[in-house]
Amino acid sequence: MSRLCRFLLCFHSTLRFLQLKKDLEDANTYKNKIKETNKKLEEKVKELEEQLTKNKSKMKSQKVQLEQLRKTQKAKEVEEEGAKGKTEVT
């Protein structure tokens, strides 16, 4: 094999190696970007889960308050009905 052929084979192998090295670096960069994005998404999911928990708690509290208001209103209506009945009887 001539020196030129050996040189060209070596040169081609070096180019191939450099291309593979660049591809590997690109893949690592992409992987790191994905890891960072996943981390941010996980943080956002955690924030949203916490907000959901707070909102559920507020909603539960509001339901209890609403039920208490309904009971108070119903008792008031019953009391007023009783007062009307007494007034009509007399």
C-alpha positions as CSV (number, residue, x, y, z in Angstrom):
1,M,0.0,0.0,0.0
2,S,1.4,3.3,-0.9
3,R,2.2,6.1,1.6
4,L,-0.5,8.2,0.0
5,C,-3.1,5.5,0.5
6,R,-2.1,5.0,4.2
7,F,-2.1,8.8,4.7
8,L,-5.6,9.0,3.2
9,L,-6.9,6.2,5.3
10,C,-5.5,7.7,8.4
11,F,-6.8,11.1,7.5
12,H,-10.3,9.6,6.8
13,S,-10.2,7.8,10.1
14,T,-9.2,11.0,11.9
15,L,-12.1,12.9,10.2
16,R,-14.5,10.1,11.2
17,F,-13.3,10.2,14.8
18,L,-13.6,14.0,15.0
19,Q,-17.2,13.8,13.6
20,L,-18.1,11.1,16.1
21,K,-16.6,13.1,18.9
22,K,-18.6,16.2,17.8
23,D,-21.8,14.1,17.5
24,L,-21.2,12.8,21.1
25,E,-20.7,16.3,22.4
26,D,-23.9,17.5,20.6
27,A,-25.8,14.5,22.1
28,N,-24.4,15.4,25.6
29,T,-25.4,19.0,25.2
30,Y,-28.9,18.0,24.1
31,K,-29.1,15.5,27.0
32,N,-28.2,18.3,29.5
33,K,-30.8,20.6,28.0
34,I,-33.4,17.9,28.4
35,K,-32.3,17.3,32.1
36,E,-32.6,21.0,32.8
37,T,-36.0,21.2,31.1
38,N,-37.2,18.2,33.1
39,K,-36.0,19.7,36.3
40,K,-37.9,23.0,35.6
41,L,-41.0,21.0,34.6
42,E,-40.8,18.9,37.8
43,E,-40.6,22.1,39.8
44,K,-43.6,23.6,38.0
45,V,-45.6,20.4,38.6
46,K,-44.7,20.6,42.3
47,E,-45.8,24.2,42.5
48,L,-49.1,23.4,40.7
49,E,-49.7,20.4,43.0
50,E,-49.2,22.6,46.1
51,Q,-51.5,25.2,44.6
52,L,-54.1,22.6,43.9
53,T,-53.9,21.3,47.5
54,K,-54.4,24.9,48.8
55,N,-57.3,25.5,46.4
56,K,-59.0,22.2,47.5
57,S,-58.6,23.3,51.2
58,K,-60.0,26.7,50.5
59,M,-62.9,25.1,48.5
60,K,-63.6,22.7,51.4
61,S,-63.6,25.6,53.9
62,Q,-65.9,27.6,51.6
63,K,-68.3,24.7,51.3
64,V,-68.5,24.4,55.1
65,Q,-69.2,28.2,55.3
66,L,-71.8,28.0,52.7
67,E,-73.5,25.1,54.4
68,Q,-73.5,27.0,57.7
69,L,-75.0,30.1,55.9
70,R,-77.7,27.9,54.4
71,K,-78.6,26.4,57.8
72,T,-78.7,29.9,59.4
73,Q,-80.9,31.1,56.5
74,K,-83.2,28.1,56.8
75,A,-83.5,28.6,60.6
76,K,-84.2,32.3,60.0
77,E,-87.0,31.4,57.5
78,V,-88.5,28.8,59.9
79,E,-88.4,31.4,62.7
80,E,-90.1,34.0,60.4
81,E,-92.7,31.5,59.4
82,G,-93.4,30.7,63.0
83,A,-93.7,34.4,63.8
84,K,-96.1,34.8,60.9
85,G,-98.2,32.0,62.1
86,K,-98.5,33.4,65.6
87,T,-99.4,36.8,64.2
88,E,-102.1,35.3,62.0
89,V,-103.6,33.3,64.8
90,T,-103.9,36.2,67.2
